Amino acid sequence: MEHDKAWNRLSYNSAIKVCSDLDMHLVSNSEWQALVDSKVMVNNQWPLQMPYWGDGQMGLFTNGKVSPLKGNTLLNVVCVGK
């Protein structure tokens, strides 16, 4: 629970499938940095406690940090258009 809402988290493979099914892809490092800088997540109360999956099995943190993670870790997902 964050912001009084329940949020689902996915494994890396599930995140790729969800984005692909939407004809989108997982966010790249540069797209992530632009999203963090825009403050959209803070202003719209996105979940901020756990990282998001990024392209290349990277964990993308809301403080701008990027780290490789195991694919079975359950993280938030943001998909972007192709």
GUVEX-913500 format. One line per field, with one value per residue: residue number from 1; x, z, y of N, C-alpha, C, O in turn; residue in three letters. Coordinates in pm, whole numbers. Atoms other than C-alpha are relative to their C-alpha. Example, Ala and Ser with C-alpha at 12.3 -4.5 7.8 and 13.67 -1.06 7.14 Angstrom:
2
n <- 1  2 .
nc1 <- 89  -82 .
nc3 <- 0  -6 .
nc2 <- -119  -119 .
cac1 <- 1230  1367 .
cac3 <- 780  714 .
cac2 <- -450  -106 .
cc1 <- 90  -77 .
cc3 <- 0  73 .
cc2 <- 120  109 .
oc1 <- 194  -26 .
oc3 <- 66  90 .
oc2 <- 118  220 .
res <- ALA  SER .
***
This chain:
82
n <- 1  2  3  4  5  6  7  8  9  10  11  12  13  14  15  16  17  18  19  20  21  22  23  24  25  26  27  28  29  30  31  32  33  34  35  36  37  38  39  40  41  42  43  44  45  46  47  48  49  50  51  52  53  54  55  56  57  58  59  60  61  62  63  64  65  66  67  68  69  70  71  72  73  74  75  76  77  78  79  80  81  82 .
nc1 <- 85  -62  101  129  38  -75  -74  -58  -137  -23  -136  -51  64  140  1  -23  120  106  -32  12  144  52  -81  -90  -120  -44  -67  -147  -62  19  143  23  -52  94  121  -33  -18  129  80  132  31  29  121  117  0  -41  -75  -138  -81  -70  -44  72  -80  -45  -58  -125  13  -52  90  -5  46  54  -104  -84  -94  31  -78  49  69  44  125  117  38  128  -15  99  -22  47  -22  3  29  -114 .
nc3 <- 0  0  27  -24  116  18  126  35  48  91  32  122  118  4  36  145  68  -14  88  137  30  19  109  -64  -53  -130  9  8  -103  32  -17  -144  -57  39  -80  -137  2  26  -125  29  -95  -130  12  23  -104  42  -107  -2  -97  69  134  120  98  118  107  -34  -135  -94  -99  10  -127  17  -29  120  1  91  -40  52  -100  43  73  -75  -94  37  1  73  145  82  142  84  141  86 .
nc2 <- -119  -133  -102  66  81  124  2  129  -1  111  44  -62  60  -42  -143  -7  48  -100  -112  48  13  -136  -54  -96  63  -50  -129  1  -84  -143  -30  0  -125  -106  18  -42  -146  -67  2  56  106  -62  -82  84  103  133  67  -47  73  108  -40  40  73  -71  79  66  57  -98  -57  -146  -57  -135  -98  -4  113  110  118  128  81  134  -7  45  -106  -62  -145  -80  0  -110  29  -119  28  35 .
cac1 <- 0  116  -96  -383  -383  -283  -15  88  454  591  897  1117  977  619  699  838  527  287  468  488  115  55  288  529  865  1025  1168  1535  1782  1755  1373  1378  1595  1358  1061  1230  1329  972  832  531  558  563  289  59  133  297  450  795  911  1016  1214  1076  1190  1394  1531  1816  1692  1785  1622  1539  1510  1320  1635  1791  2005  2016  2125  2111  1871  1762  1472  1251  1246  897  915  690  654  632  593  663  563  785 .
cac3 <- 0  -85  -86  45  -277  -341  -609  -789  -854  -1121  -1204  -1489  -1741  -1646  -1677  -2028  -2127  -1991  -2175  -2495  -2477  -2463  -2765  -2533  -2367  -2026  -1961  -2055  -1818  -2001  -2010  -1637  -1555  -1751  -1563  -1223  -1314  -1426  -1074  -1238  -1000  -689  -812  -910  -609  -789  -563  -457  -190  -425  -749  -1099  -1366  -1644  -1971  -1932  -1600  -1417  -1097  -1130  -804  -760  -627  -972  -877  -1127  -1028  -1189  -1005  -1016  -1256  -997  -779  -772  -867  -994  -1371  -1601  -1975  -2242  -2606  -2882 .
cac2 <- 0  347  661  445  240  -120  -155  -474  -547  -781  -988  -868  -1118  -1031  -660  -711  -907  -644  -365  -571  -650  -273  -223  -42  -111  -81  261  323  490  824  807  727  1027  1253  1107  1156  1514  1596  1526  1353  1058  1277  1512  1225  1003  712  447  567  322  39  73  23  -221  -68  -196  -445  -586  -268  -151  219  409  735  903  847  545  257  -97  -443  -675  -1040  -1097  -1263  -948  -795  -428  -152  -118  181  125  385  409  273 .
cc1 <- 89  -107  -141  -52  85  65  55  143  23  146  42  -68  -146  -12  21  -125  -112  27  -15  -146  -65  69  92  125  30  84  153  56  -24  -147  -34  46  -91  -128  24  10  -131  -88  -141  -38  -38  -133  -127  -6  22  70  149  92  85  44  -92  93  35  58  133  5  63  -109  20  -63  -42  100  99  101  -51  91  -55  -61  -35  -140  -123  -43  -130  11  -117  38  -54  38  -8  -20  124  32 .
cc3 <- 0  -40  11  -120  -2  -139  -22  -47  -79  -7  -130  -124  -13  -41  -150  -76  6  -96  -147  -42  -24  -117  52  46  138  -21  -5  112  -26  14  149  63  -34  82  144  6  -17  123  -21  105  137  -7  -17  93  -53  118  -10  90  -63  -138  -109  -88  -115  -100  45  140  106  96  0  125  -21  40  -117  -10  -93  38  -67  113  -56  -60  77  108  -47  18  -71  -148  -60  -143  -78  -145  -82  -96 .
cc2 <- 124  99  -58  -78  -126  2  -140  20  -129  -40  67  -57  38  146  18  -42  103  117  -39  -13  136  71  112  -76  54  126  -18  89  149  42  7  131  117  -7  47  152  76  12  -54  -105  56  74  -83  -121  -141  -66  37  -82  -111  50  -53  -82  92  -96  -60  -56  90  44  151  60  145  109  12  -112  -109  -117  -125  -81  -136  11  -42  101  63  151  66  0  129  -33  132  -41  -25  110 .
oc1 <- 185  -186  -231  -173  202  1  106  175  -39  235  -40  -112  -194  -104  -47  -162  -179  -62  -69  -183  -166  48  107  138  -21  154  208  -20  -55  -176  -115  -26  -114  -182  -59  -45  -144  -181  -226  -152  -132  -217  -235  -82  -52  118  208  213  196  -20  -184  215  -48  84  210  113  129  -224  131  -182  11  76  196  163  -171  212  -176  -10  -36  -225  -234  -143  -147  27  -197  152  -164  154  -85  10  233  124 .
oc3 <- 76  -131  -64  -134  37  -238  71  -111  -52  26  -200  -210  -124  -113  -214  -174  -94  -168  -227  -153  -94  -139  -11  21  179  -122  65  176  66  60  190  143  50  122  201  97  30  125  67  151  200  82  21  69  -17  208  -117  88  -17  -196  -84  -83  -162  -69  114  197  198  56  20  152  -108  14  -108  -115  -105  47  -83  225  -178  -11  41  176  -166  129  -138  -184  -27  -173  -43  -185  -49  -176 .
oc2 <- 134  72  -22  -96  -124  36  -203  121  -231  39  127  19  62  184  98  22  128  160  38  25  144  190  217  -196  159  140  -103  162  224  152  90  191  205  96  118  214  188  92  -39  -109  9  60  -39  -215  -233  3  32  -64  -137  137  -131  -67  170  -213  6  -75  43  64  200  41  214  227  87  -130  -132  -101  -138  -81  -156  86  -5  80  86  201  1  -29  173  -63  222  -154  24  97 .
res <- MET  GLU  HIS  ASP  LYS  ALA  TRP  ASN  ARG  LEU  SER  TYR  ASN  SER  ALA  ILE  LYS  VAL  CYS  SER  ASP  LEU  ASP  MET  HIS  LEU  VAL  SER  ASN  SER  GLU  TRP  GLN  ALA  LEU  VAL  ASP  SER  LYS  VAL  MET  VAL  ASN  ASN  GLN  TRP  PRO  LEU  GLN  MET  PRO  TYR  TRP  GLY  ASP  GLY  GLN  MET  GLY  LEU  PHE  THR  ASN  GLY  LYS  VAL  SER  PRO  LEU  LYS  GLY  ASN  THR  LEU  LEU  ASN  VAL  VAL  CYS  VAL  GLY  LYS .
***
